[in-house]
């Protein structure tokens, strides 16, 4: 499941249609997607994971537009960005990946 957080009133981010409840077998890859709207070119796209009864934990960030070459991606994950979307791929899904995932748009001021 994906929930999304936006960084400002004019900026928006949300799950791509059909990407709100994804089920996969262990060992398969799974890709979560969010689309965003902003007039800024100086943005970061962040992903978080939340297990039941726990606080959300930071997973990664990836730059987009003017920040497209900067990233911080842990092993087992891949991330891509475009001018209007971000994707998080869990390369080999495991039972321990069952969680709520959040995407967030961070616009530099």
Buried (B, 14 or more C-beta within 10 A) or exposed (E): BBBBBBBEEEBBBBBBEEBEEBEEEEEEEBBBBBBBEBEBEBBBBBBBBBEEEEEBEEBBBBBBBEBBEEBEBEEEBBBBBEEEBBBBBBEEBEEEBEBBBBBBBBBEE
